[in-house]
């Protein structure tokens, strides 16, 4: 099931407060001293501005795309937070202090925030809470757990997205063959199915919307670049290329790495964010690029 499109032309991204800002200190208070102490801590410091978190640079770049089109609302970011409105006041104060045009929010007081994604028309959810991310994926919304690392969005005008293939852009149908029967069977299966497009994965609708947004700019002036960064290699590359062609989706770059580590290639590409379903790949990438773990597909089954 795919996430519904907004009633208008907006691209809508939801973020948790802990992905947007550095809440490590207040989170430590919550874990060590409980909810009451956490609430008191946040209220006492509601005028202290929070520092940017792992997804902050990505969010700022996303929000700037609408300005380039003279449509400030073309890309919208919504805050979905487990805080109460009372404890969340510090977050809103920080949003205003950083000059982020984020005006819509849901503060759920500890309840699951993903329930509000469909009413808001969200296409992507970024959170540091794996449980909420899994629930969003089950609803058909592209979602990723933002891992804490040392990387931030690069100081360039263009926004560089990087995606893994199987279980992210595509379904995990081919990965299931690899996991059950090994590399040789996987290669043979993909060679035999080269003319058959893969089914879409959780990020296909979001990638399609990015492609549509890219089309509103001259190709050489687009503020968005997209790349496939996959462990696949020949002969398994052909099915991927034909699938994207069948979907009428253009990627700016495609890297078929044949199992090589991805981090050096992500750095060379200049990725602002990287989405991958494999936990090991995410751990390798998190200090090079803002990394979102997508807990979908056979690799992430309990």
C-alpha positions as CSV (number, residue, x, y, z in Angstrom):
1,X,0.0,0.0,0.0
2,X,1.4,3.3,-1.0
3,X,1.1,6.6,1.0
4,X,-1.5,8.9,-0.4
5,X,-0.4,12.0,-2.2
6,X,-1.2,15.4,-0.8
7,X,-4.3,17.0,-2.2
8,X,-2.0,19.7,-3.7
9,X,1.5,19.5,-5.2
10,X,3.4,19.6,-1.9
11,X,6.1,17.2,-1.0
12,X,5.6,16.6,2.7
13,X,8.3,15.3,5.0
14,X,7.7,14.6,8.7
15,X,10.5,14.6,11.3
16,X,10.7,13.8,15.0
17,X,12.2,16.4,17.3
18,X,15.1,14.1,18.2
19,X,16.1,13.8,14.5
20,X,15.8,17.5,13.9
21,X,17.6,18.6,17.1
22,X,20.3,17.3,19.5
23,X,18.2,16.0,22.4
24,X,20.9,13.7,23.9
25,X,21.1,15.6,27.2
26,X,17.4,15.7,27.8
27,X,17.0,12.1,26.7
28,X,19.6,11.1,29.3
29,X,17.6,12.8,31.9
30,X,14.5,10.9,30.8
31,X,16.3,7.5,30.9
32,X,18.0,8.1,34.2
33,X,15.4,10.1,36.2
34,X,12.0,9.4,34.5
35,X,9.3,11.4,32.8
36,X,8.6,13.9,35.5
37,X,12.2,15.0,35.7
38,X,12.4,15.2,31.9
39,X,9.4,17.4,31.8
40,X,10.8,19.7,34.5
41,X,14.2,19.8,32.6
42,X,12.6,20.9,29.3
43,X,10.3,23.5,30.9
44,X,13.1,25.0,32.9
45,X,15.2,25.3,29.7
46,X,12.5,26.2,27.2
47,X,14.3,29.4,26.3
48,X,17.6,27.6,25.7
49,X,18.0,27.0,22.0
50,X,18.6,23.4,21.0
51,X,21.6,22.6,18.7
52,X,21.0,21.0,15.3
53,X,20.5,17.2,15.2
54,X,21.5,14.7,12.6
55,X,18.6,15.5,10.2
56,X,18.8,19.3,10.6
57,X,20.9,20.1,7.5
58,X,18.8,17.8,5.3
59,X,15.6,19.5,6.6
60,X,17.0,23.0,6.0
61,X,18.0,22.1,2.4
62,X,14.6,20.6,1.7
63,X,12.8,23.7,3.0
64,X,15.0,25.9,0.6
65,X,13.7,24.1,-2.5
66,X,10.4,25.8,-2.5
67,X,12.0,29.2,-2.4
68,X,13.9,28.4,-5.6
69,X,10.5,27.8,-7.3
70,X,9.0,30.9,-5.7
71,X,6.6,28.4,-4.0
72,X,7.6,28.4,-0.3
73,X,5.0,25.7,0.5
74,X,6.1,23.4,-2.4
75,X,8.1,21.3,0.2
76,X,6.7,21.2,3.7
77,X,8.3,19.8,6.9
78,X,6.0,18.8,9.7
79,X,7.1,18.0,13.3
80,X,5.8,14.7,14.8
81,X,6.9,14.5,18.4
82,X,6.2,12.3,21.4
83,X,6.6,15.4,23.6
84,X,3.6,17.1,25.1
85,X,2.9,20.6,23.9
86,X,4.2,21.9,27.2
87,X,7.6,20.1,27.0
88,X,7.6,20.7,23.2
89,X,7.6,24.4,23.6
90,X,11.5,24.3,23.7
91,X,11.5,22.5,20.3
92,X,9.2,25.2,18.7
93,X,11.3,28.0,20.2
94,X,14.3,26.4,18.7
95,X,12.6,26.0,15.3
96,X,11.8,29.7,15.3
97,X,15.3,30.7,16.5
98,X,16.9,28.7,13.7
99,X,14.6,30.4,11.2
100,X,13.0,27.1,10.0
101,X,9.6,27.7,8.3
102,X,8.0,24.7,10.2
103,X,4.5,25.6,11.4
104,X,2.6,22.3,11.6
105,X,3.2,19.8,14.4
106,X,1.6,17.0,16.4
107,X,2.7,16.6,20.1
108,X,1.4,13.2,21.2
109,X,2.4,13.1,24.9
110,X,4.2,9.8,24.5
111,X,1.7,8.1,22.2
112,X,2.7,6.9,18.7
113,X,3.0,9.9,16.4
114,X,2.7,7.9,13.1
115,X,-1.1,8.0,13.3
116,X,-1.0,11.5,12.0
117,X,1.1,10.9,8.9
118,X,-1.9,10.2,6.6
119,X,-4.0,13.2,7.7
120,X,-0.9,15.4,7.2
121,X,-0.3,13.7,3.8
122,X,3.3,12.8,4.6
123,X,5.5,11.1,2.0
124,X,8.6,10.5,4.2
125,X,9.1,10.1,8.0
126,X,12.5,10.6,9.6
127,X,12.9,9.6,13.3
128,X,15.4,8.3,15.8
129,X,12.7,5.9,17.1
130,X,12.9,2.5,15.3
131,X,9.5,1.4,16.6
132,X,7.8,4.5,15.1
133,X,9.7,4.0,11.8
134,X,8.6,0.3,11.5
135,X,5.0,1.4,12.1
136,X,5.2,4.1,9.4
137,X,6.6,1.5,6.9
138,X,3.7,-0.8,7.7
139,X,1.3,2.1,6.8
140,X,3.0,2.4,3.4
141,X,4.9,5.6,4.2
142,X,8.6,5.8,3.4
143,X,10.4,6.0,6.7
144,X,13.9,5.6,8.1
145,X,15.6,5.6,11.5
146,X,18.2,8.4,11.5
147,X,21.4,7.1,13.1
148,X,23.5,9.4,15.2
149,X,26.9,10.1,13.6
150,X,29.4,12.8,13.0
151,X,28.2,13.7,9.5
152,X,26.0,16.6,8.6
153,X,24.4,17.9,5.3
154,X,27.1,19.2,3.1
155,X,27.5,23.0,2.6
156,X,26.6,22.9,-1.1
157,X,23.5,24.3,-2.9
158,X,22.3,20.9,-4.3
159,X,20.7,18.2,-2.1
160,X,22.2,14.8,-2.9
161,X,20.0,11.8,-2.1
162,X,21.5,8.3,-2.1
163,X,19.4,5.1,-2.0
164,X,20.1,1.4,-1.7
165,X,18.2,-0.7,-4.2
166,X,16.6,-3.9,-2.9
167,X,14.1,-3.4,0.0
168,X,14.4,0.4,-0.3
169,X,13.7,1.6,-3.9
170,X,12.7,-2.0,-5.0
171,X,11.0,-4.8,-3.2
172,X,13.1,-7.5,-1.5
173,X,12.0,-10.2,-3.9
174,X,15.5,-10.6,-5.3
175,X,17.1,-10.4,-1.9
176,X,14.9,-13.3,-0.7
177,X,16.5,-15.5,-3.4
178,X,20.0,-14.4,-2.3
179,X,19.3,-15.1,1.3
180,X,17.7,-18.5,0.7
181,X,19.8,-19.9,-2.2
182,X,23.0,-17.8,-2.3
183,X,24.8,-15.6,-4.8
184,X,24.9,-17.9,-7.8
185,X,21.2,-18.5,-7.6
186,X,20.6,-14.8,-7.2
187,X,22.7,-13.9,-10.2
188,X,21.0,-16.6,-12.3
189,X,17.5,-15.5,-11.2
190,X,18.2,-11.9,-12.0
191,X,19.6,-12.7,-15.4
192,X,16.6,-14.8,-16.3
193,X,14.2,-12.1,-15.0
194,X,16.2,-9.2,-16.6
195,X,13.1,-8.2,-18.7
196,X,10.7,-8.3,-15.8
197,X,10.5,-5.1,-13.7
198,X,11.0,-5.4,-10.0
199,X,8.1,-4.5,-7.7
200,X,8.4,-1.2,-5.9
201,X,9.8,-0.9,-2.4
202,X,8.9,1.5,0.4
203,X,10.8,4.4,-1.1
204,X,9.5,4.1,-4.7
205,X,6.7,6.7,-4.2
206,X,9.1,9.2,-2.5
207,X,11.6,8.7,-5.3
208,X,8.9,9.3,-7.9
209,X,7.9,12.5,-6.2
210,X,11.6,13.7,-6.1
211,X,11.8,12.9,-9.8
212,X,8.7,15.0,-10.4
213,X,10.1,17.8,-8.4
214,X,13.4,17.6,-10.3
215,X,11.5,18.0,-13.5
216,X,10.4,21.5,-12.5
217,X,14.0,22.7,-12.9
218,X,16.2,22.8,-16.0
219,X,18.3,19.6,-15.7
220,X,21.6,21.5,-15.2
221,X,20.1,23.8,-12.5
222,X,18.2,21.2,-10.4
223,X,18.9,21.6,-6.7
224,X,18.2,17.8,-6.2
225,X,20.4,14.9,-7.3
226,X,19.6,11.3,-6.8
227,X,21.9,8.2,-6.8
228,X,21.4,4.5,-6.6
229,X,24.3,3.0,-4.5
230,X,23.9,-0.8,-4.6
231,X,25.9,-3.9,-3.8
232,X,24.7,-5.4,-7.1
233,X,27.0,-5.9,-10.1
234,X,26.7,-7.4,-13.5
235,X,24.7,-9.4,-14.6
236,X,22.2,-8.3,-11.9
237,X,22.4,-4.7,-13.0
238,X,20.2,-5.1,-16.1
239,X,17.0,-5.7,-14.2
240,X,17.5,-2.6,-12.1
241,X,18.1,-0.4,-15.2
242,X,15.1,-1.8,-17.0
243,X,12.9,-1.4,-13.9
244,X,13.7,2.3,-13.5
245,X,13.1,2.7,-17.2
246,X,9.7,1.0,-16.9
247,X,8.8,3.3,-14.0
248,X,9.9,6.3,-16.0
249,X,12.2,7.4,-13.2
250,X,15.6,8.9,-13.9
251,X,18.4,8.7,-11.5
252,X,21.4,11.1,-11.9
253,X,23.9,8.4,-10.9
254,X,24.0,4.7,-10.4
255,X,26.8,2.9,-8.6
256,X,27.0,-0.9,-8.9
257,X,29.6,-1.8,-6.4
258,X,29.6,-5.6,-6.4
259,X,29.8,-5.8,-2.6
260,X,32.5,-3.1,-2.0
261,X,32.0,-0.9,1.0
262,X,29.8,2.0,0.2
263,X,31.1,4.8,2.5
264,X,34.0,6.0,0.3
265,X,31.6,6.2,-2.7
266,X,29.0,8.1,-0.7
267,X,31.7,10.6,0.3
268,X,32.9,10.9,-3.3
269,X,29.3,11.5,-4.5
270,X,28.8,14.1,-1.9
271,X,25.7,12.5,-0.4
272,X,23.6,14.5,2.1
273,X,21.6,11.5,3.1
274,X,21.8,7.8,2.5
275,X,18.9,5.2,2.9
276,X,19.8,1.5,3.3
277,X,18.0,-1.6,4.7
278,X,21.2,-3.3,5.8
279,X,22.3,-2.4,9.3
280,X,26.0,-3.1,8.6
281,X,26.0,-0.8,5.6
282,X,24.4,1.9,7.7
283,X,27.0,1.5,10.5
284,X,29.7,1.9,7.9
285,X,28.2,5.0,6.4
286,X,26.9,6.9,9.5
287,X,30.1,9.0,10.1
288,X,30.4,9.9,6.4
289,X,26.8,10.8,5.6
290,X,23.5,11.3,7.4
291,X,22.2,7.8,7.3
292,X,18.7,6.4,7.6
293,X,18.2,2.7,8.3
294,X,15.1,1.4,6.5
295,X,14.0,-1.7,8.5
296,X,12.2,-3.4,5.7
297,X,12.6,-6.6,3.8
298,X,13.9,-10.1,4.7
299,X,17.1,-8.8,6.3
300,X,15.1,-7.0,9.0
301,X,12.5,-9.7,9.9
302,X,12.7,-10.7,13.6
